[in-house]
Amino acid sequence: MCGRFAQYQGMADYLRELNSEQEVISGYDNLPIERYNVAPQTNVQLLHAEGGGLTIAAVRWGWAPHWAKKGKMPPPINARVETVASGKFFKQIWPHRALVAADGWYEWLKDETDPKRKQPYFIRLRGGGPMFFAAIGQLPHGGSEVHEDDGFVIITTDAQGGMLDIHDRRPVVLPADLAREWIDPNTTPRRAEQIVQERGLQSEEFEWYQVSKAVGNVKNTGAALIVPLDSRKSPDRP
């Protein structure tokens, strides 16, 4: 599903991994972002293309069209890859593609002996490097300030392989070449749909391990959240 994730490296580290030929037209530094527990409805550093270059902007994680904001529920944070391009709900923002640079995400697994208890897992690339979630949103343009209606959602797909033991959904994680193509303004909507329908990196590219339940509290944000619960145990792999 992806309801929490980590974004802790510096933006220059993510850009180096992306290896885009597009110039970054917004300012940035390489100070570590150090967010180990990014929660929904908070502002997140997002990459998107604009005016012939890449723009980095802090955009709220969560979005809904104006006609769906009448209820008390918070706006969705994820969009299913199976319907995101064809459904009515995200039609307005489907053309506006972005990348969430991340270092991993969390999922919670129910305790078979006590369904009320859940064990969090941290999921990352085997090599521990940066990753890119496919996202769409209502994004700030022209260097303008973020508007109250701006926001984004992460595109998710079905989990596969051993990852199914943790959760049945996962974010679409794009390798660098497809990540560059995803946010390229010259990429057609049809090709963009094809990119995410290919589901990105497969489960064998990831590893996962149990972490402290402290991650369940959004007030906890430190690096200790991604330390394996049992440091002597190797991460699980498919």
Backbone hydrogen bonds in HBPLUS format (Angstrom, degrees):
<---DONOR---> <-ACCEPTOR-->    atom                        ^
c    i                          cat <-CA-CA->   ^        H-A-AA   ^      H-
h    n   atom  resd res      DA  || num        DHA   H-A  angle D-A-AA Bond
n    s   type  num  typ     dist DA aas  dist angle  dist       angle   num
A0106-TYR N   A0004-ARG O   3.05 MM 102  5.55 166.9  2.07 140.2 140.4     1
A0005-PHE N   A0038-VAL O   3.33 MM  33  5.24 150.1  2.42 129.3 137.9     2
A0038-VAL N   A0005-PHE O   2.77 MM  33  5.24 154.6  1.84 177.4 168.8     3
A0006-ALA N   A0104-GLY O   2.90 MM  98  5.47 164.6  1.92 149.8 148.9     4
A0103-ASP N   A0006-ALA O   2.83 MM  97  5.47 161.4  1.87 150.3 150.2     5
A0007-GLN N   A0035-ARG O   2.72 MM  28  5.18 164.2  1.74 164.5 168.8     6
A0035-ARG N   A0007-GLN O   3.13 MM  28  5.18 154.4  2.20 118.3 122.5     7
A0034-GLU N   A0008-TYR O   3.14 MM  26  3.76 171.1  2.15  99.7 100.8     8
A0033-ILE N   A0009-GLN O   3.13 MM  24  5.60 164.9  2.15 109.9 113.3     9
A0013-ASP N   A0010-GLY O   2.93 MM   3  5.32 132.7  2.15 108.7 121.4    10
A0014-TYR N   A0010-GLY O   3.37 MM   4  6.87 150.3  2.46 148.2 156.0    11
A0015-LEU N   A0011-MET O   2.93 MM   4  6.20 161.7  1.96 153.8 159.3    12
A0016-ARG N   A0012-ALA O   2.91 MM   4  5.99 147.1  2.02 139.4 147.9    13
A0017-GLU N   A0013-ASP O   3.19 MM   4  6.43 152.4  2.27 140.3 146.8    14
A0018-LEU N   A0014-TYR O   2.90 MM   4  6.19 151.7  1.98 147.6 156.3    15
A0019-ASN N   A0015-LEU O   2.88 MM   4  6.05 152.7  1.95 146.0 152.7    16
A0054-LEU N   A0023-GLU O   2.71 MM  31  5.98 155.5  1.77 139.1 147.9    17
A0025-ILE N   A0054-LEU O   2.84 MM  29  5.84 150.3  1.93 150.1 159.0    18
A0041-GLN N   A0061-TRP O   2.78 MM  20  4.88 160.5  1.82 146.4 147.8    19
A0061-TRP N   A0042-THR O   2.94 MM  19  5.74 152.5  2.01 144.5 149.4    20
A0044-VAL N   A0059-VAL O   2.78 MM  15  5.30 160.3  1.81 132.3 135.5    21
A0059-VAL N   A0044-VAL O   2.92 MM  15  5.30 161.3  1.96 142.7 138.9    22
A0046-LEU N   A0057-ALA O   2.80 MM  11  5.38 157.2  1.86 146.4 153.6    23
A0057-ALA N   A0046-LEU O   3.06 MM  11  5.38 157.3  2.11 146.1 153.1    24
A0047-LEU N   A0099-LEU O   3.00 MM  52  5.08 174.5  2.01 154.6 156.3    25
A0099-LEU N   A0047-LEU O   2.81 MM  52  5.08 152.2  1.89 148.3 156.4    26
A0048-HIS N   A0055-THR O   3.06 MM   7  5.43 156.0  2.12 150.5 157.6    27
A0055-THR N   A0048-HIS O   2.71 MM   7  5.43 166.4  1.73 169.0 173.8    28
A0050-GLU N   A0053-GLY O   2.75 MM   3  5.48 165.9  1.77 160.6 165.3    29
A0053-GLY N   A0050-GLU O   3.06 MM   3  5.48 156.3  2.12 114.2 121.7    30
A0152-PHE N   A0060-ARG O   3.01 MM  92  6.46 135.4  2.21 158.5 171.2    31
A0062-GLY N   A0152-PHE O   2.78 MM  90  5.28 136.1  1.97 143.5 157.7    32
A0063-TRP N   A0076-PRO O   2.98 MM  13  5.81 153.2  2.06 159.5 164.3    33
A0068-ALA N   A0065-PRO O   2.94 MM   3  5.49 162.3  1.97 119.3 125.1    34
A0154-ILE N   A0077-ILE O   2.94 MM  77  6.38 159.9  1.98 145.4 143.9    35
A0079-ALA N   A0154-ILE O   2.88 MM  75  6.09 146.1  2.00 143.0 144.7    36
A0156-THR N   A0079-ALA O   2.86 MM  77  6.00 160.2  1.89 149.7 154.5    37
A0083-THR N   A0080-ARG O   3.15 MM   3  5.79 149.9  2.25 114.3 121.2    38
A0084-VAL N   A0080-ARG O   2.91 MM   4  5.70 134.7  2.11 156.8 171.0    39
A0081-VAL N   A0156-THR O   2.83 MM  75  5.70 156.5  1.88 172.2 168.3    40
A0086-SER N   A0083-THR O   3.18 MM   3  5.37 133.1  2.41 103.2 115.7    41
A0087-GLY N   A0083-THR O   2.82 MM   4  5.43 152.1  1.90 163.4 163.2    42
A0091-LYS N   A0088-LYS O   3.27 MM   3  5.16 161.6  2.31 103.3 108.7    43
A0093-ILE N   A0090-PHE O   3.14 MM   3  5.60 129.7  2.41 108.9 120.6    44
A0094-TRP N   A0090-PHE O   2.95 MM   4  5.91 127.5  2.24 155.1 170.5    45
A0096-HIS N   A0093-ILE O   2.86 MM   3  5.28 152.1  1.94 118.1 127.3    46
A0137-GLY N   A0096-HIS O   3.03 MM  41  5.79 147.7  2.14 150.6 160.4    47
A0098-ALA N   A0135-ALA O   2.80 MM  37  4.96 160.3  1.84 140.8 136.9    48
A0135-ALA N   A0098-ALA O   3.00 MM  37  4.96 148.4  2.10 151.3 142.4    49
A0100-VAL N   A0133-PHE O   3.05 MM  33  4.97 159.4  2.09 138.5 144.9    50
A0133-PHE N   A0100-VAL O   2.91 MM  33  4.97 166.3  1.93 142.8 143.6    51
A0102-ALA N   A0131-MET O   2.91 MM  29  5.30 163.7  1.93 148.7 150.4    52
A0131-MET N   A0102-ALA O   2.82 MM  29  5.30 155.6  1.88 155.9 157.4    53
A0105-TRP N   A0123-ILE O   2.98 MM  18  5.35 147.5  2.09 143.2 152.3    54
A0123-ILE N   A0105-TRP O   2.77 MM  18  5.35 165.8  1.79 164.8 169.7    55
A0107-GLU N   A0121-TYR O   3.04 MM  14  5.32 151.1  2.13 140.4 148.8    56
A0121-TYR N   A0107-GLU O   2.67 MM  14  5.32 150.8  1.76 161.9 171.6    57
A0109-LEU N   A0119-GLN O   2.88 MM  10  5.14 166.8  1.90 136.2 138.8    58
A0119-GLN N   A0109-LEU O   2.79 MM  10  5.14 163.4  1.82 147.4 147.1    59
A0111-ASP N   A0117-ARG O   2.89 MM   6  5.57 156.7  1.94 161.6 155.4    60
A0114-ASP N   A0111-ASP O   3.00 MM   3  5.12 138.2  2.18 102.2 114.5    61
A0117-ARG N   A0114-ASP O   2.89 MM   3  5.68 166.8  1.91 128.7 133.2    62
A0211-VAL N   A0120-PRO O   3.09 MM  91  5.84 162.4  2.13 140.7 141.4    63
A0122-PHE N   A0209-TYR O   2.88 MM  87  5.65 157.8  1.93 161.3 164.0    64
A0209-TYR N   A0122-PHE O   3.18 MM  87  5.65 146.7  2.30 140.9 150.4    65
A0124-ARG N   A0207-GLU O   3.02 MM  83  5.69 163.9  2.05 163.1 168.4    66
A0207-GLU N   A0124-ARG O   2.89 MM  83  5.69 155.4  1.95 163.3 169.7    67
A0128-GLY N   A0125-LEU O   2.83 MM   3  5.02 152.5  1.90 109.8 119.1    68
A0126-ARG N   A0205-GLU O   3.05 MM  79  6.08 159.3  2.09 151.5 147.6    69
A0174-LEU N   A0132-PHE O   2.86 MM  42  5.58 155.5  1.92 167.5 167.3    70
A0134-ALA N   A0172-VAL O   3.02 MM  38  5.79 158.8  2.06 163.4 169.9    71
A0155-ILE N   A0134-ALA O   2.96 MM  21  5.74 176.0  1.96 154.6 155.9    72
A0136-ILE N   A0153-VAL O   3.17 MM  17  5.76 153.2  2.25 154.6 162.7    73
A0153-VAL N   A0136-ILE O   2.91 MM  17  5.76 157.5  1.96 167.9 175.4    74
A0138-GLN N   A0151-GLY O   2.83 MM  13  5.37 144.3  1.95 155.2 166.8    75
A0151-GLY N   A0138-GLN O   3.00 MM  13  5.37 150.2  2.09 135.6 144.3    76
A0144-SER N   A0141-HIS O   3.01 MM   3  5.68 162.6  2.04 119.2 124.9    77
A0150-ASP N   A0147-HIS O   2.97 MM   3  5.26 157.7  2.02 110.2 117.5    78
A0172-VAL N   A0155-ILE O   2.86 MM  17  5.87 159.1  1.90 158.3 152.4    79
A0157-THR N   A0170-ARG O   2.77 MM  13  5.56 160.0  1.81 167.1 172.4    80
A0170-ARG N   A0157-THR O   2.90 MM  13  5.56 149.9  1.99 155.1 160.7    81
A0159-ALA N   A0168-ASP O   2.91 MM   9  4.94 163.1  1.93 112.5 114.7    82
A0163-MET N   A0160-GLN O   3.21 MM   3  5.75 130.5  2.47 144.3 140.3    83
A0164-LEU N   A0161-GLY O   3.19 MM   3  6.00 163.0  2.22 120.3 124.5    84
A0165-ASP N   A0162-GLY O   3.02 MM   3  5.73 159.9  2.06 118.9 124.4    85
A0166-ILE N   A0163-MET O   2.89 MM   3  5.44 155.5  1.95 114.6 122.3    86
A0167-HIS N   A0163-MET O   3.16 MM   4  6.54 164.3  2.19 158.9 161.5    87
A0201-LEU N   A0173-VAL O   2.77 MM  28  5.65 163.4  1.80 167.1 169.2    88
A0179-ALA N   A0175-PRO O   2.81 MM   4  5.95 150.8  1.90 157.5 166.5    89
A0180-ARG N   A0176-ALA O   2.96 MM   4  6.14 157.3  2.01 149.6 153.8    90
A0181-GLU N   A0177-ASP O   3.19 MM   4  6.42 156.0  2.25 138.0 144.6    91
A0182-TRP N   A0178-LEU O   2.77 MM   4  5.87 150.0  1.86 143.6 152.1    92
A0183-ILE N   A0179-ALA O   3.36 MM   4  6.64 152.5  2.44 146.8 150.4    93
A0184-ASP N   A0181-GLU O   3.23 MM   3  5.00 151.1  2.32  96.8 105.4    94
A0187-THR N   A0184-ASP O   2.97 MM   3  5.50 166.1  1.99 120.3 124.9    95
A0192-ALA N   A0188-THR O   2.85 MM   4  6.13 158.7  1.89 156.9 163.8    96
A0193-GLU N   A0189-PRO O   2.96 MM   4  6.16 155.6  2.02 145.3 151.0    97
A0194-GLN N   A0190-ARG O   3.08 MM   4  6.35 151.4  2.17 139.9 148.0    98
A0195-ILE N   A0191-ARG O   2.89 MM   4  6.21 150.7  1.98 150.2 157.9    99
A0196-VAL N   A0192-ALA O   3.26 MM   4  6.63 163.6  2.29 154.3 155.3   100
A0197-GLN N   A0193-GLU O   2.91 MM   4  6.01 149.1  2.01 146.3 156.2   101
A0198-GLU N   A0194-GLN O   3.09 MM   4  6.24 133.2  2.32 142.5 152.0   102
A0199-ARG N   A0196-VAL O   2.92 MM   3  5.21 156.9  1.97 107.5 114.7   103
A0205-GLU N   A0202-GLN O   2.96 MM   3  5.80 166.2  1.98 126.6 131.2   104
A0206-PHE N   A0203-SER O   3.03 MM   3  5.58 168.0  2.04 119.7 123.4   105
A0208-TRP N   A0236-ASP O   3.02 MM  28  5.24 155.1  2.08 139.9 147.5   106
A0236-ASP N   A0208-TRP O   2.68 MM  28  5.24 149.5  1.77 170.3 162.3   107
A0229-LEU N   A0210-GLN O   2.66 MM  19  5.39 163.2  1.69 141.8 141.7   108
A0215-VAL N   A0212-SER O   3.38 MM   3  6.37 177.9  2.38 121.9 121.9   109
A0216-GLY N   A0213-LYS O   3.02 MM   3  5.69 162.8  2.05 117.5 122.8   110
A0217-ASN N   A0214-ALA O   3.12 MM   3  5.81 167.0  2.14 119.3 123.1   111
A0220-ASN N   A0217-ASN O   2.92 MM   3  5.68 162.5  1.95 123.2 128.7   112
A0225-LEU N   A0222-GLY O   3.17 MM   3  6.06 169.3  2.18 122.8 126.1   113
A0226-ILE N   A0223-ALA O   3.23 MM   3  6.06 158.8  2.28 122.4 125.6   114
A0227-VAL N   A0224-ALA O   3.26 MM   3  5.29 162.9  2.30 104.8 109.9   115
A0233-LYS N   A0230-ASP O   2.86 MM   3  5.57 167.6  1.87 126.6 130.9   116
